[in-house]
Amino acid sequence: MVKALHVQKLTKSFSMRQTSSSVGGALKRLFSAKVCQVNAIEEISFSIARGERVAFIGPNGAGKSTTIKMLTGILLPSSGRLEVLGLVPWKERHKLGYQIGCVFGQRSQLWYHLPPRDTFELLAKIYELKDSEYKSHLSELVEGFEIGHLLDKPVRSLSLGERMRCEIVASLLHKPKILFLDEPTIGLDINAKLKIRTLLNDLSKNFGTTLFLTSHDTADIEQVCDRVIVLDKGKMILDNSLAELKRKYVVKKRVTLITEMEKLPLDLAGIKVIENDNYNFVCELDTCEVDVGKLVNEALKITVLKDMMIDDPSMDEIIRQVYANG
């Protein structure tokens, strides 16, 4: 496996002065303050192959931002090993900068009063891109992200969705091998979110770009990523494929049967009946006790099925279960 990221027992500690609410304690702290070490990240380990799309999630304060800052060379780890594209970020930060891109939903790299084209040209100079190479790649990105009509409008006049598409293009001008995305769809409407997610999927498939995504929007995770790493209180509590995550945590399903009988006299262990009237039989099924196949077979012994629907829990519910178990 060709690794884009390799993290081994990564730890980051911060020094904190102990506080006291009493006046005496405050005075004492002026002359002999006690300092303690707090682990923001504690011995996390994972590897990501090139081209993977990974969601890096956790509640606020879990250590996501601290980890990203170490991955991009902004922070120096307290201990552990870390390589990004074979480079040690804090030692080779300048070299790494030419190979990674960053998109932050709450921070902009576009000049607010200037059109996106001006920022793109500035970034081309910063990344030392050849003029012909820059124009060719920009043309591809403009077409793919559908921003041709936005290039010469001041950024301040763009909608949030339009600005985010321009932000991603700005991060892709130098053809980074890894794209770090921090809440890329925050504040966007449904259509804009769908557009961003589709573009990110196309980017990964067409160019093999590794995506490292943090988001509180579970739809981002489900529609963009194929693997999930979960942090909680600085510790890694889960690292699994999205498919395996669903298999492990989807223990209850909502099943609806449309039958020829007005009421279906069906009673099975592991089934909680929610509705049984007007030719609709709706139940919550516990997959640990009974599977859908058995439910269908038992129903067919009694009546004819006209239709059937199966609904899994939402990603929100699955992630909540992960946090609870963690």
Salt bridges, closest charged atoms under 4 A:
GLU52 OE1 - ARG227 NH1 3.07
GLU83 OE2 - ARG81 NH2 3.46
ASP131 OD2 - LYS135 NZ 3.25
GLU140 OE1 - HIS137 ND1 3.72
GLU146 OE1 - LYS195 NZ 3.10
ASP152 OD1 - ARG117 NE 2.83
GLU167 OE2 - ARG163 NH1 2.89
GLU183 OE2 - HIS216 NE2 3.77
ASP217 OD2 - LYS193 NZ 2.86
ASP217 OD2 - ARG197 NH2 3.14
ASP220 OD1 - ARG197 NE 2.62
GLU222 OE2 - LYS246 NZ 2.78
ASP226 OD2 - ARG53 NH2 3.59
ASP239 OD2 - ARG227 NH2 2.88
GLU244 OE1 - ARG247 NH2 2.79
GLU284 OE1 - LYS252 NZ 3.86
GLU298 OE2 - LYS301 NZ 3.19
ASP312 OD1 - LYS253 NZ 2.68
